[in-house]
Amino acid sequence: MERISRNDRACWVLVGGRHRLGRALAEDLAQDHDLVLTSSAPWDGESWVDELSKIARIRRLRWDAENPDLVSRMMADMDTLQADGWVISGAVILAGSFPESPLGTWTQEGLEATWRLNLGFPFLCAQALAPRFAEGSCLQVLLDTSIHRPWLKRLPYSAAKAGLAALVPGLAQLLAPKVRVVGHALGTVLPAEGSDAAFLAGRTLLKRIGAPADLCRAVRFAAASPFLTGEILTQDGGRRWVDR
């Protein structure tokens, strides 16, 4: 059962809650939640957040994986939220990048950058959030269907997500019984500009790509399922069962 903060609404943190899937999830959850949204960049000019503030309490934070003081910044922000009366009962870690880096192009700097954002940063976010959760909270982590079938042109990214997948059952054990932990291995949703959406849809059993609503439903399902923890829910339209 979700703990209620001010305004008789549950409060959730969305790490990477600014663009694309993060924004879609924020707009969905704001209907009945107060939200803490994080971004690596300043929040100037995000008028859609101002609109959400008319129906929900919104707090905007800047958590940048490249900031050498990131850990102390996150801890200070969580202290401030607690002092201001925010009772955190859920969080979704969405932040990440999707770089193409085929074999032969790898460099030490490039690998470190990919792993810092897609692996190290979520680990640090989970560490900062864990002690602040209310009893019965649910931490959710966005993964990728590449944990089942690695993207060959994106192996460093796929390796990062595979490592992140280990965080789900590990944290579920460390945080039980107070907090549940659930992962989401998502297939193609909101493909990059220039992608062949018809081709991508044809590589699934369901012959369609995903939609933000698919993730929103799954996140709400996981949050409302008190006997679910340590599991990774896959939504890829059956992509991993289709021959390459």
N, C-alpha and C positions, 0 to 999 in steps of 0.2 A: 504494500500500500504506500502511495506517495505521501511524503511529508509536505505539509503546506507551509508556505512562507507568508509574507504579507499579501494582502488583496485576495486571500483565500485561493491562491494559485500555486501550483508546484513550480519550482525554479530549476531550470536546466542550464548547463553550460554547453555551448557548441564551439569546439575548437576548430577554427577554419570555417566559421559561420558567416562568410561574407560573399563568396562567389558561387555560382553554379549550384551544385548539390547542397552546399552549406546554406546558401540563400533560400533555396526551395524548402529545405527542412525548417529553417527559421520561420518562414512565412506560414508553414503548416502548423508548427507547434505554438506560434504566438496566439493562435485562436483560443488556447486554454492553458498556456504556460507563460511565466515570466522567464526571460532569457538573458544569459550572459554570452555575448558573442566576441570571439577573438579573431584578430587578423594580424598578419605580419606587417601591414602598412597602415598609415594613419587613416582614420575613418572619415576624413573630410569628403563632402560631396555625395554621401550615400543617402539620398533622399528616401529610398525605400525603407531604411531603418527608421527614419523620422515618422513615416506613415505607420509602421508597426507600433511605434511608441504611443500611438493613440489608443491602442487596444491592449497593450501589454507593457509591463515594466521592462525596460531594456537597459542593460549595462554593456558598454563597449570597451574592450581591452585590447592592448597591442602586445601580442606575444610573437616575437620574431626569433625563428630558429638560429639566425645568424648573430643574435645579440649575445656577447660573452657574459653578460649579467642576467641571462634568461632565467636561471633557477631562482635567484633572489627576487627578480621581478615578479615571477609567478607566485612565489610565497607571499610577497607583500600584497599583491592583488587579492589573494585568497583571504588574507587577514582582514583587508578592508571590507570585502564582501561580508564576511562573518560579522564584523563590527556594525555594518549597516543593516543587519537583520536578514540577510539572504540565507535560506536553508536549502542547500543543494541536494536534490533528490535524483538527479540524473545528469548524464553527460554523454556527448557523442564526439569522438575525435575523428574529424574528417580531413584535417590538413594533410597535404601531400602534393607531389608533382608527378608528372608522367613523361619523363624524358626518353626519347629514342636514343639508344646508345649501343649499336651493334658491335660485335666482336671486332677488334682492330682499332676501335676509336677510344678505348678506355684509357683514362689517365688517373693518376692518384687523386688529383684535385676533383675531377668529375665524379669519381666513385664516392669520395667523402661527402661531396655536396648532396648527391642522391640519397645516400644513407643517412645523412644528418637530418634531412627533412622528412624522409619517409619511414625512418626507423628510430633514430635517436630522439627526435623531437616528440613523437607520440609517447615514448617511454617516459620522458621527463614530464610531460603533461599528466600522464596517469599517476606518476609519483606525487605531483603537486595536488592533484584532485583527491586522491585516495583518503587522506586523513580528514577531509572536509565533508565527506558524504554523510547524510543522515542515514539512520537505520532503514534498511529496505530499499536502498538506492540501486540504480542500475547504470553501470558504465558500459558504453558501447563503442566499438572500434571499427572504423571502415577499412576493410581489406580489399581484395581484388580476386577475381576468378583465376588470376595467374598463380595463386597458391596451389591450384590443381594442375594447371597446364601453363608453364612459364611462357611469357612472351619472348620469343627468341631475339627480337630486335631491342628488347628492353630487359635483358637479364639482370642488370644491377637493380632496377626497380623491382622486378619479380623476386629477387633474393631478399630485398628489404621487406616486402610484404610477407614473404615466407617467415622471416624472423619475427615480424610483428604478430603473425598468427600464433607463435609460441607464447606471446604475452597473454592471450585470452585465457587458456586453461591455467597458466601460471598464476595470473592475478586472481582468477576465480578461487584458487586454493588459498592464496595469501589473504584475501579480503573476506572470505566466507566466515561466518554466515551473515555478516552485516551488509555486504555489498555483493550484488551479482554482476557478472561480466559476460558480455555477448559480443561476438564478432559478426561482421557482414561481408561475405565474399561476393562482391558485386560484379556483374558483367558490364557490357557496354551501355552506358547511360550518358546522354548529352555528348555525343562524339565530337571530336575536335573539328573546327571549320576545315572544309576540304575533304573530310572523310567520306567514304562511300557507304552511306547508311544502308542502302539496299543490300550491298555485299555483306555487311556486318550482320544484318538481320538474317540473311540466308545461311549464315554459319551457326544458327541456333536451331533447336528442335521446334521452338514456337514460332520461328520465322518473323521475329520482331526484336528490336532492341528494347532496352529497359527505359523506364520513365522515372522522373523524380518521385512520383507518387508511389512507385514500387518500394523505394527505400523508406519513404515516410510511413507506409503501412507496416513494414517490417520493424522499424524502430519502435513504433507504438505497440506492436505485438510483443516485442521482447520486454518492453518496460512493464507491460500488463501481465506478464507470465511469471509468477513468483516461484515456480519450480524449475525455471530455466536458467542455467548458468554454465559457464565453461565451454559453451558450444559456439560453432561458427555456422551461421545460416548462409546458404549459397543461393543467390538469385542471378542466374546467367542465361536463363531461357533454355537450359540444357546444352550450352555451348561445349562443355567438356565431354559430352558424349557424341559429338560430331567429329568425323574423321577430319584430319587437317587437309 
